[in-house]
Amino acid sequence: MMLPGAVLILLFSYLPMFGIIIPFKDINMRDGILGSPWCGLQNFEFLFRTEDAWLITRNTIGYNVIFIIIGTFLNVSIAIMMSLFSSKRASKIYQTIIIMPYFLSYVIVSYLVFAFLSMDNGFLNKTILPMLGIEPINWYTVPEQWPWILCVVNFWKWTGYSSVVYLAAIAGIDVQLYEAAEIDGANKWKQIIHITLPSLKLLIVIQTILSIGKILNSDFGLFYQVPMNSGALYSTTSTINTYVYNKMISGGAKTLGMSSAAAFYQSVVGFVLVLLANMIVNKVDPDSALF
Protein backbone atom coordinates (compact mmCIF):
# COMPACT_ATOMS: atom_id res chain seq x y z
CA MET A 1 0.00 0.00 0.00
CA MET A 2 2.94 2.32 0.63
CA LEU A 3 4.53 1.72 -2.78
CA PRO A 4 2.41 4.16 -4.91
CA GLY A 5 2.98 6.99 -2.44
CA ALA A 6 6.69 6.24 -2.22
CA VAL A 7 7.01 6.24 -6.02
CA LEU A 8 5.21 9.60 -6.28
CA ILE A 9 7.46 11.15 -3.63
CA LEU A 10 10.52 9.80 -5.43
CA LEU A 11 9.40 11.14 -8.82
CA PHE A 12 8.15 14.56 -7.74
CA SER A 13 10.19 15.35 -4.62
CA TYR A 14 13.60 13.68 -4.90
CA LEU A 15 14.42 13.29 -8.60
CA PRO A 16 13.78 17.01 -9.31
CA MET A 17 16.53 17.82 -6.79
CA PHE A 18 18.96 17.15 -9.64
CA GLY A 19 17.88 20.54 -10.98
CA ILE A 20 19.51 22.27 -8.02
CA ILE A 21 22.59 22.80 -10.20
CA ILE A 22 20.64 24.81 -12.82
CA PRO A 23 20.81 28.14 -10.88
CA PHE A 24 24.60 27.92 -10.99
CA LYS A 25 24.85 27.16 -14.72
CA ASP A 26 24.74 29.26 -17.87
CA ILE A 27 22.23 26.97 -19.56
CA ASN A 28 22.85 26.16 -23.21
CA MET A 29 20.25 23.88 -24.76
CA ARG A 30 22.77 22.48 -27.23
CA ASP A 31 25.11 21.33 -24.45
CA GLY A 32 22.37 20.34 -22.03
CA ILE A 33 22.28 20.90 -18.28
CA LEU A 34 25.40 18.90 -17.45
CA GLY A 35 27.41 20.23 -20.40
CA SER A 36 26.58 23.91 -19.83
CA PRO A 37 29.32 26.00 -18.21
CA TRP A 38 29.18 27.03 -14.57
CA CYS A 39 28.43 30.70 -13.94
CA GLY A 40 28.60 31.02 -10.17
CA LEU A 41 26.00 33.38 -8.72
CA GLN A 42 25.31 35.34 -11.91
CA ASN A 43 21.76 33.97 -12.19
CA PHE A 44 20.93 35.41 -8.78
CA GLU A 45 21.99 38.91 -9.76
CA PHE A 46 18.87 39.62 -11.83
CA LEU A 47 16.70 39.03 -8.76
CA PHE A 48 18.66 41.27 -6.40
CA ARG A 49 20.03 43.97 -8.70
CA THR A 50 16.86 44.69 -10.62
CA GLU A 51 14.95 47.87 -9.84
CA ASP A 52 11.90 45.72 -9.04
CA ALA A 53 13.67 43.58 -6.38
CA TRP A 54 12.27 45.58 -3.45
CA LEU A 55 8.81 45.82 -5.05
CA ILE A 56 8.30 42.12 -5.71
CA THR A 57 9.77 41.14 -2.32
CA ARG A 58 7.52 43.62 -0.52
CA ASN A 59 4.43 42.43 -2.36
CA THR A 60 5.19 38.73 -1.84
CA ILE A 61 5.89 39.01 1.88
CA GLY A 62 3.17 41.59 2.54
CA TYR A 63 0.37 39.58 0.94
CA ASN A 64 1.48 36.36 2.63
CA VAL A 65 1.58 38.00 6.07
CA ILE A 66 -2.00 39.18 5.55
CA PHE A 67 -3.07 35.77 4.27
CA ILE A 68 -1.49 34.01 7.27
CA ILE A 69 -2.95 36.30 9.96
CA ILE A 70 -6.43 36.97 8.60
CA GLY A 71 -6.66 33.59 6.88
CA THR A 72 -5.98 31.70 10.11
CA PHE A 73 -8.61 33.75 11.93
CA LEU A 74 -11.21 33.13 9.20
CA ASN A 75 -10.38 29.41 8.92
CA VAL A 76 -10.75 28.80 12.65
CA SER A 77 -13.87 30.98 12.91
CA ILE A 78 -15.68 29.23 10.07
CA ALA A 79 -14.72 25.80 11.42
CA ILE A 80 -16.11 26.70 14.85
CA MET A 81 -19.33 28.08 13.33
CA MET A 82 -19.78 24.94 11.23
CA SER A 83 -19.32 22.77 14.31
CA LEU A 84 -22.09 24.65 16.14
CA PHE A 85 -24.80 23.74 13.62
CA SER A 86 -27.31 21.48 15.31
CA SER A 87 -28.61 20.22 11.96
CA LYS A 88 -26.12 17.97 10.19
CA ARG A 89 -27.91 18.54 6.88
CA ALA A 90 -27.59 22.33 7.16
CA SER A 91 -23.92 21.92 8.12
CA LYS A 92 -23.26 19.78 5.04
CA ILE A 93 -25.03 22.26 2.75
CA TYR A 94 -23.13 25.31 4.05
CA GLN A 95 -19.85 23.41 4.09
CA THR A 96 -20.34 22.43 0.44
CA ILE A 97 -21.15 26.03 -0.51
CA ILE A 98 -18.04 27.53 1.07
CA ILE A 99 -15.73 24.78 -0.26
CA MET A 100 -16.95 25.02 -3.88
CA PRO A 101 -14.80 28.07 -4.83
CA TYR A 102 -11.66 26.01 -4.14
CA PHE A 103 -12.48 23.71 -7.05
CA LEU A 104 -12.75 26.57 -9.55
CA SER A 105 -9.65 27.18 -11.64
CA TYR A 106 -8.16 30.65 -11.54
CA VAL A 107 -9.05 31.10 -15.21
CA ILE A 108 -12.73 30.88 -14.26
CA VAL A 109 -12.18 32.99 -11.15
CA SER A 110 -10.46 35.69 -13.24
CA TYR A 111 -13.51 35.98 -15.49
CA LEU A 112 -15.86 36.06 -12.50
CA VAL A 113 -13.80 38.96 -11.14
CA PHE A 114 -13.85 40.58 -14.60
CA ALA A 115 -17.66 40.30 -14.61
CA PHE A 116 -17.67 42.46 -11.48
CA LEU A 117 -14.92 44.91 -12.44
CA SER A 118 -15.27 45.36 -16.20
CA MET A 119 -15.32 49.02 -17.21
CA ASP A 120 -18.11 48.59 -19.76
CA ASN A 121 -20.40 45.90 -18.34
CA GLY A 122 -19.08 45.16 -14.85
CA PHE A 123 -21.60 44.72 -12.06
CA LEU A 124 -19.91 47.31 -9.87
CA ASN A 125 -19.68 49.98 -12.56
CA LYS A 126 -23.15 49.35 -13.94
CA THR A 127 -25.12 48.76 -10.75
CA ILE A 128 -23.41 49.47 -7.43
CA LEU A 129 -21.39 52.62 -8.15
CA PRO A 130 -24.27 54.50 -9.90
CA MET A 131 -26.47 53.80 -6.85
CA LEU A 132 -23.82 55.46 -4.68
CA GLY A 133 -23.37 58.37 -7.07
CA ILE A 134 -19.81 57.36 -7.95
CA GLU A 135 -18.38 57.52 -11.45
CA PRO A 136 -17.35 54.21 -13.09
CA ILE A 137 -13.79 53.13 -12.31
CA ASN A 138 -11.41 51.44 -14.71
CA TRP A 139 -10.31 48.88 -12.12
CA TYR A 140 -7.64 47.30 -14.31
CA THR A 141 -5.67 50.54 -14.41
CA VAL A 142 -5.97 51.49 -10.72
CA PRO A 143 -3.29 49.56 -8.78
CA GLU A 144 -4.21 51.09 -5.40
CA GLN A 145 -7.43 49.06 -5.19
CA TRP A 146 -5.95 45.67 -6.01
CA PRO A 147 -4.53 44.71 -2.60
CA TRP A 148 -8.13 44.67 -1.33
CA ILE A 149 -9.44 42.87 -4.39
CA LEU A 150 -6.76 40.16 -4.29
CA CYS A 151 -7.26 39.60 -0.55
CA VAL A 152 -11.03 39.21 -0.98
CA VAL A 153 -10.59 36.79 -3.89
CA ASN A 154 -7.99 34.76 -1.99
CA PHE A 155 -10.14 34.42 1.14
CA TRP A 156 -13.25 33.64 -0.91
CA LYS A 157 -11.47 30.85 -2.74
CA TRP A 158 -9.38 29.30 0.04
CA THR A 159 -11.11 29.88 3.39
CA GLY A 160 -13.75 27.16 3.06
CA TYR A 161 -11.25 24.51 2.01
CA SER A 162 -8.63 25.52 4.57
CA SER A 163 -11.18 25.38 7.40
CA VAL A 164 -11.81 21.66 6.83
CA VAL A 165 -8.68 20.61 8.73
CA TYR A 166 -9.81 22.66 11.75
CA LEU A 167 -13.32 21.28 11.47
CA ALA A 168 -11.89 17.75 11.54
CA ALA A 169 -9.85 18.63 14.62
CA ILE A 170 -12.94 20.02 16.38
CA ALA A 171 -14.81 16.81 15.58
CA GLY A 172 -12.07 14.90 17.40
CA ILE A 173 -12.47 16.84 20.67
CA ASP A 174 -14.01 14.73 23.45
CA VAL A 175 -17.71 15.60 23.71
CA GLN A 176 -17.60 14.94 27.46
CA LEU A 177 -15.53 18.10 27.89
CA TYR A 178 -18.37 20.20 26.50
CA GLU A 179 -20.95 18.31 28.55
CA ALA A 180 -18.99 18.86 31.75
CA ALA A 181 -18.54 22.55 30.93
CA GLU A 182 -22.27 22.92 30.23
CA ILE A 183 -23.11 21.33 33.59
CA ASP A 184 -20.77 23.84 35.26
CA GLY A 185 -22.74 26.66 33.60
CA ALA A 186 -20.40 27.55 30.73
CA ASN A 187 -22.18 29.03 27.71
CA LYS A 188 -21.14 28.40 24.09
CA TRP A 189 -18.71 31.31 24.04
CA LYS A 190 -16.89 30.12 27.18
CA GLN A 191 -16.78 26.59 25.78
CA ILE A 192 -15.07 27.94 22.66
CA ILE A 193 -12.58 30.00 24.68
CA HIS A 194 -11.67 27.34 27.23
CA ILE A 195 -12.09 24.08 25.28
CA THR A 196 -12.17 24.51 21.50
CA LEU A 197 -9.38 27.05 21.01
CA PRO A 198 -6.90 25.38 23.44
CA SER A 199 -7.56 22.07 21.65
CA LEU A 200 -6.79 23.73 18.30
CA LYS A 201 -3.66 25.55 19.49
CA LEU A 202 -1.19 22.89 18.37
CA LEU A 203 -2.77 22.61 14.91
CA ILE A 204 -2.84 26.41 14.50
CA VAL A 205 0.85 26.65 15.40
CA ILE A 206 1.83 23.86 12.98
CA GLN A 207 -0.19 25.40 10.13
CA THR A 208 1.32 28.82 10.83
CA ILE A 209 4.89 27.47 10.85
CA LEU A 210 4.31 25.70 7.53
CA SER A 211 2.78 28.88 6.07
CA ILE A 212 5.79 30.94 7.19
CA GLY A 213 8.00 28.52 5.27
CA LYS A 214 6.16 29.52 2.08
CA ILE A 215 6.17 33.25 2.76
CA LEU A 216 8.35 33.96 -0.31
CA ASN A 217 6.08 31.91 -2.58
CA SER A 218 2.89 33.31 -4.00
CA ASP A 219 -0.24 31.86 -5.51
CA PHE A 220 0.62 32.25 -9.20
CA GLY A 221 -2.97 32.02 -10.43
CA LEU A 222 -4.14 34.69 -7.99
CA PHE A 223 -1.49 37.24 -8.94
CA TYR A 224 -1.23 36.44 -12.64
CA GLN A 225 -4.65 35.31 -13.83
CA VAL A 226 -6.97 37.46 -11.69
CA PRO A 227 -5.36 40.84 -12.61
CA MET A 228 -5.00 39.41 -16.16
CA ASN A 229 -1.29 40.29 -16.06
CA SER A 230 -2.12 43.95 -16.57
CA GLY A 231 1.08 46.00 -16.75
CA ALA A 232 -0.62 48.97 -15.10
CA LEU A 233 -1.12 46.93 -11.93
CA TYR A 234 2.42 45.58 -11.51
CA SER A 235 3.18 47.88 -8.57
CA THR A 236 0.67 46.00 -6.39
CA THR A 237 0.20 42.65 -8.15
CA SER A 238 3.73 41.65 -9.19
CA THR A 239 5.30 39.01 -6.91
CA ILE A 240 8.47 36.94 -7.17
CA ASN A 241 6.64 34.11 -8.94
CA THR A 242 4.92 36.25 -11.56
CA TYR A 243 8.05 38.35 -12.11
CA VAL A 244 10.17 35.27 -12.75
CA TYR A 245 7.55 33.83 -15.09
CA ASN A 246 7.33 37.04 -17.11
CA LYS A 247 11.13 37.12 -17.35
CA MET A 248 11.25 33.47 -18.38
CA ILE A 249 8.77 33.80 -21.25
CA SER A 250 10.40 36.99 -22.49
CA GLY A 251 13.89 35.55 -22.97
CA GLY A 252 15.78 32.51 -24.17
CA ALA A 253 17.60 29.68 -22.49
CA LYS A 254 19.34 31.95 -19.97
CA THR A 255 16.03 32.75 -18.30
CA LEU A 256 15.79 29.09 -17.23
CA GLY A 257 18.77 29.60 -14.95
CA MET A 258 17.34 32.87 -13.64
CA SER A 259 13.96 31.35 -12.80
CA SER A 260 15.65 28.37 -11.15
CA ALA A 261 17.77 30.76 -9.09
CA ALA A 262 14.61 32.45 -7.80
CA ALA A 263 13.06 29.08 -6.92
CA PHE A 264 16.26 28.03 -5.12
CA TYR A 265 16.30 31.31 -3.18
CA GLN A 266 12.66 30.85 -2.15
CA SER A 267 13.30 27.29 -0.97
CA VAL A 268 16.37 28.16 1.10
CA VAL A 269 14.72 31.16 2.77
CA GLY A 270 11.56 29.12 3.41
CA PHE A 271 13.60 26.36 5.05
CA VAL A 272 15.42 28.86 7.29
CA LEU A 273 12.15 30.57 8.27
CA VAL A 274 10.57 27.24 9.25
CA LEU A 275 13.55 26.51 11.51
CA LEU A 276 13.44 30.00 13.06
CA ALA A 277 9.66 29.94 13.60
CA ASN A 278 9.85 26.51 15.19
CA MET A 279 12.77 27.64 17.37
CA ILE A 280 10.74 30.59 18.66
CA VAL A 281 7.71 28.39 19.37
CA ASN A 282 9.99 25.86 21.07
CA LYS A 283 11.21 28.53 23.49
CA VAL A 284 7.74 29.94 24.19
CA ASP A 285 5.79 26.68 24.36
CA PRO A 286 7.82 23.50 23.73
CA ASP A 287 4.71 21.31 23.59
CA SER A 288 3.39 23.22 20.57
CA ALA A 289 6.57 23.10 18.46
CA LEU A 290 6.63 21.17 15.21
CA PHE A 291 9.88 19.39 16.12
C-alpha positions in Angstrom: 0.0 0.0 0.0 2.9 2.3 0.6 4.5 1.7 -2.8 2.4 4.2 -4.9 3.0 7.0 -2.4 6.7 6.2 -2.2 7.0 6.2 -6.0 5.2 9.6 -6.3 7.5 11.1 -3.6 10.5 9.8 -5.4 9.4 11.1 -8.8 8.2 14.6 -7.7 10.2 15.3 -4.6 13.6 13.7 -4.9 14.4 13.3 -8.6 13.8 17.0 -9.3 16.5 17.8 -6.8 19.0 17.1 -9.6 17.9 20.5 -11.0 19.5 22.3 -8.0 22.6 22.8 -10.2 20.6 24.8 -12.8 20.8 28.1 -10.9 24.6 27.9 -11.0 24.8 27.2 -14.7 24.7 29.3 -17.9 22.2 27.0 -19.6 22.8 26.2 -23.2 20.2 23.9 -24.8 22.8 22.5 -27.2 25.1 21.3 -24.5 22.4 20.3 -22.0 22.3 20.9 -18.3 25.4 18.9 -17.5 27.4 20.2 -20.4 26.6 23.9 -19.8 29.3 26.0 -18.2 29.2 27.0 -14.6 28.4 30.7 -13.9 28.6 31.0 -10.2 26.0 33.4 -8.7 25.3 35.3 -11.9 21.8 34.0 -12.2 20.9 35.4 -8.8 22.0 38.9 -9.8 18.9 39.6 -11.8 16.7 39.0 -8.8 18.7 41.3 -6.4 20.0 44.0 -8.7 16.9 44.7 -10.6 14.9 47.9 -9.8 11.9 45.7 -9.0 13.7 43.6 -6.4 12.3 45.6 -3.5 8.8 45.8 -5.1 8.3 42.1 -5.7 9.8 41.1 -2.3 7.5 43.6 -0.5 4.4 42.4 -2.4 5.2 38.7 -1.8 5.9 39.0 1.9 3.2 41.6 2.5 0.4 39.6 0.9 1.5 36.4 2.6 1.6 38.0 6.1 -2.0 39.2 5.5 -3.1 35.8 4.3 -1.5 34.0 7.3 -3.0 36.3 10.0 -6.4 37.0 8.6 -6.7 33.6 6.9 -6.0 31.7 10.1 -8.6 33.8 11.9 -11.2 33.1 9.2 -10.4 29.4 8.9 -10.8 28.8 12.6 -13.9 31.0 12.9 -15.7 29.2 10.1 -14.7 25.8 11.4 -16.1 26.7 14.8 -19.3 28.1 13.3 -19.8 24.9 11.2 -19.3 22.8 14.3 -22.1 24.7 16.1 -24.8 23.7 13.6 -27.3 21.5 15.3 -28.6 20.2 12.0 -26.1 18.0 10.2 -27.9 18.5 6.9 -27.6 22.3 7.2 -23.9 21.9 8.1 -23.3 19.8 5.0 -25.0 22.3 2.8 -23.1 25.3 4.1 -19.9 23.4 4.1 -20.3 22.4 0.4 -21.1 26.0 -0.5 -18.0 27.5 1.1 -15.7 24.8 -0.3 -17.0 25.0 -3.9 -14.8 28.1 -4.8 -11.7 26.0 -4.1 -12.5 23.7 -7.1 -12.8 26.6 -9.5 -9.7 27.2 -11.6 -8.2 30.7 -11.5 -9.0 31.1 -15.2 -12.7 30.9 -14.3 -12.2 33.0 -11.2 -10.5 35.7 -13.2 -13.5 36.0 -15.5 -15.9 36.1 -12.5 -13.8 39.0 -11.1 -13.9 40.6 -14.6 -17.7 40.3 -14.6 -17.7 42.5 -11.5 -14.9 44.9 -12.4 -15.3 45.4 -16.2 -15.3 49.0 -17.2 -18.1 48.6 -19.8 -20.4 45.9 -18.3 -19.1 45.2 -14.9 -21.6 44.7 -12.1 -19.9 47.3 -9.9 -19.7 50.0 -12.6 -23.2 49.4 -13.9 -25.1 48.8 -10.8 -23.4 49.5 -7.4 -21.4 52.6 -8.1 -24.3 54.5 -9.9 -26.5 53.8 -6.9 -23.8 55.5 -4.7 -23.4 58.4 -7.1 -19.8 57.4 -8.0 -18.4 57.5 -11.5 -17.3 54.2 -13.1 -13.8 53.1 -12.3 -11.4 51.4 -14.7 -10.3 48.9 -12.1 -7.6 47.3 -14.3 -5.7 50.5 -14.4 -6.0 51.5 -10.7 -3.3 49.6 -8.8 -4.2 51.1 -5.4 -7.4 49.1 -5.2 -6.0 45.7 -6.0 -4.5 44.7 -2.6 -8.1 44.7 -1.3 -9.4 42.9 -4.4 -6.8 40.2 -4.3 -7.3 39.6 -0.6 -11.0 39.2 -1.0 -10.6 36.8 -3.9 -8.0 34.8 -2.0 -10.1 34.4 1.1 -13.3 33.6 -0.9 -11.5 30.8 -2.7 -9.4 29.3 0.0 -11.1 29.9 3.4 -13.7 27.2 3.1 -11.3 24.5 2.0 -8.6 25.5 4.6 -11.2 25.4 7.4 -11.8 21.7 6.8 -8.7 20.6 8.7 -9.8 22.7 11.8 -13.3 21.3 11.5 -11.9 17.7 11.5 -9.8 18.6 14.6 -12.9 20.0 16.4 -14.8 16.8 15.6 -12.1 14.9 17.4 -12.5 16.8 20.7 -14.0 14.7 23.5 -17.7 15.6 23.7 -17.6 14.9 27.5 -15.5 18.1 27.9 -18.4 20.2 26.5 -21.0 18.3 28.6 -19.0 18.9 31.8 -18.5 22.6 30.9 -22.3 22.9 30.2 -23.1 21.3 33.6 -20.8 23.8 35.3 -22.7 26.7 33.6 -20.4 27.5 30.7 -22.2 29.0 27.7 -21.1 28.4 24.1 -18.7 31.3 24.0 -16.9 30.1 27.2 -16.8 26.6 25.8 -15.1 27.9 22.7 -12.6 30.0 24.7 -11.7 27.3 27.2 -12.1 24.1 25.3 -12.2 24.5 21.5 -9.4 27.1 21.0 -6.9 25.4 23.4 -7.6 22.1 21.7 -6.8 23.7 18.3 -3.7 25.5 19.5 -1.2 22.9 18.4 -2.8 22.6 14.9 -2.8 26.4 14.5 0.9 26.6 15.4 1.8 23.9 13.0 -0.2 25.4 10.1 1.3 28.8 10.8 4.9 27.5 10.9 4.3 25.7 7.5 2.8 28.9 6.1 5.8 30.9 7.2 8.0 28.5 5.3 6.2 29.5 2.1 6.2 33.2 2.8 8.4 34.0 -0.3 6.1 31.9 -2.6 2.9 33.3 -4.0 -0.2 31.9 -5.5 0.6 32.2 -9.2 -3.0 32.0 -10.4 -4.1 34.7 -8.0 -1.5 37.2 -8.9 -1.2 36.4 -12.6 -4.7 35.3 -13.8 -7.0 37.5 -11.7 -5.4 40.8 -12.6 -5.0 39.4 -16.2 -1.3 40.3 -16.1 -2.1 44.0 -16.6 1.1 46.0 -16.7 -0.6 49.0 -15.1 -1.1 46.9 -11.9 2.4 45.6 -11.5 3.2 47.9 -8.6 0.7 46.0 -6.4 0.2 42.6 -8.2 3.7 41.7 -9.2 5.3 39.0 -6.9 8.5 36.9 -7.2 6.6 34.1 -8.9 4.9 36.3 -11.6 8.1 38.4 -12.1 10.2 35.3 -12.7 7.5 33.8 -15.1 7.3 37.0 -17.1 11.1 37.1 -17.4 11.3 33.5 -18.4 8.8 33.8 -21.2 10.4 37.0 -22.5 13.9 35.6 -23.0 15.8 32.5 -24.2 17.6 29.7 -22.5 19.3 31.9 -20.0 16.0 32.7 -18.3 15.8 29.1 -17.2 18.8 29.6 -15.0 17.3 32.9 -13.6 14.0 31.4 -12.8 15.7 28.4 -11.2 17.8 30.8 -9.1 14.6 32.5 -7.8 13.1 29.1 -6.9 16.3 28.0 -5.1 16.3 31.3 -3.2 12.7 30.8 -2.2 13.3 27.3 -1.0 16.4 28.2 1.1 14.7 31.2 2.8 11.6 29.1 3.4 13.6 26.4 5.1 15.4 28.9 7.3 12.2 30.6 8.3 10.6 27.2 9.3 13.6 26.5 11.5 13.4 30.0 13.1 9.7 29.9 13.6 9.8 26.5 15.2 12.8 27.6 17.4 10.7 30.6 18.7 7.7 28.4 19.4 10.0 25.9 21.1 11.2 28.5 23.5 7.7 29.9 24.2 5.8 26.7 24.4 7.8 23.5 23.7 4.7 21.3 23.6 3.4 23.2 20.6 6.6 23.1 18.5 6.6 21.2 15.2 9.9 19.4 16.1 
